[in-house]
Amino acid sequence: MFKPTNPPWCFSDNRQFGWKTHPFSVTRGKYGVALANIPNNKTIPDVEKESNARLMATAPELWICIVSMLRWYSNRLNGHDISPYENQPPEIQRAMRVYKEITGEDYA
């Protein structure tokens, strides 16, 4: 069963609070509970750590985009049933693979 934390997910720059161990995090809401903390790993540049946190914070919106794209643009056999994976354009195949990675289930 796929049931993520409800949005909004927010990026938090913890450096403004003087945090040194987790400079960036993803929270539920602006000042909510941390969903993910990005540790201050010296081998990863700050810009990469910040980018990773920002990407994670947009996960709910990205999920909605993937599902919407599959609903609207996937090829149909009879106007209703989804065509087999191999009959889909490459972009829809990619979205189907991501859907399966996220949910553990095939999209159809």
C-alpha positions in Angstrom: 0.0 0.0 0.0 1.3 3.4 -1.0 0.4 6.1 1.5 2.9 9.1 1.8 2.6 11.9 4.3 0.1 14.5 3.1 1.4 17.7 1.6 2.5 20.3 1.9 6.1 19.3 2.2 8.5 22.3 2.6 12.2 22.9 2.2 13.9 24.2 5.3 17.3 26.0 5.4 18.3 25.2 8.9 21.5 27.2 8.6 19.4 30.2 9.6 18.9 28.6 13.0 22.5 27.8 13.4 22.2 24.1 12.8 25.5 22.5 11.8 24.7 18.8 11.7 21.6 19.0 9.4 21.8 22.2 7.4 18.8 21.3 5.3 15.6 19.4 5.9 12.2 18.6 4.4 9.3 19.3 6.8 5.5 18.8 6.8 4.4 22.3 6.5 6.6 25.4 7.0 7.7 24.6 10.6 6.3 21.1 10.9 7.8 17.7 11.8 10.9 16.8 9.8 10.3 14.2 7.1 14.0 14.1 6.1 17.2 15.7 7.3 20.1 16.2 5.0 23.3 15.6 7.1 26.3 17.8 6.8 28.5 15.4 4.9 31.7 17.1 4.0 32.1 15.1 0.7 28.9 16.5 -0.7 28.9 20.2 -1.6 26.3 22.5 0.0 24.6 23.3 -3.3 24.0 19.6 -3.9 22.7 19.0 -0.4 20.3 21.9 -0.8 19.2 20.7 -4.3 18.5 17.2 -2.9 16.3 18.7 -0.1 14.5 20.9 -2.5 13.8 17.9 -4.8 12.5 15.9 -1.9 10.2 18.7 -0.8 8.5 18.8 -4.2 7.9 15.0 -4.1 4.1 15.3 -3.6 3.7 17.7 -6.5 5.9 15.5 -8.7 3.8 12.5 -7.8 0.6 14.3 -8.9 2.3 15.2 -12.2 3.3 11.6 -12.9 -0.2 10.3 -12.1 -1.8 13.1 -14.1 0.5 12.5 -17.1 -0.3 8.8 -17.0 -4.0 9.4 -16.8 -4.1 11.9 -19.7 -1.4 10.8 -22.1 -1.1 7.0 -21.9 -2.3 5.1 -25.0 -5.6 3.3 -24.6 -6.8 0.1 -26.3 -10.5 1.0 -26.4 -10.7 4.4 -24.9 -10.6 3.0 -21.4 -8.0 0.2 -20.9 -4.3 1.1 -20.8 -2.3 -0.3 -23.7 0.6 -2.6 -22.9 3.8 -1.0 -21.7 5.6 -1.7 -25.0 2.9 0.2 -26.9 3.4 3.4 -25.0 5.7 6.3 -26.1 9.1 6.5 -24.3 8.0 9.3 -22.0 5.0 7.3 -20.7 7.1 4.2 -20.3 9.5 6.2 -18.2 6.6 7.5 -16.1 5.2 3.9 -15.7 8.7 2.8 -14.5 8.8 5.6 -11.9 5.2 4.8 -10.8 6.2 1.2 -10.2 9.4 2.2 -8.3 7.3 4.4 -6.1 4.3 2.2 -5.5 5.7 -1.3 -6.2 2.8 -1.9 -8.6 2.3 -1.7 -12.3 0.3 1.3 -13.7 -2.8 -0.1 -15.4 
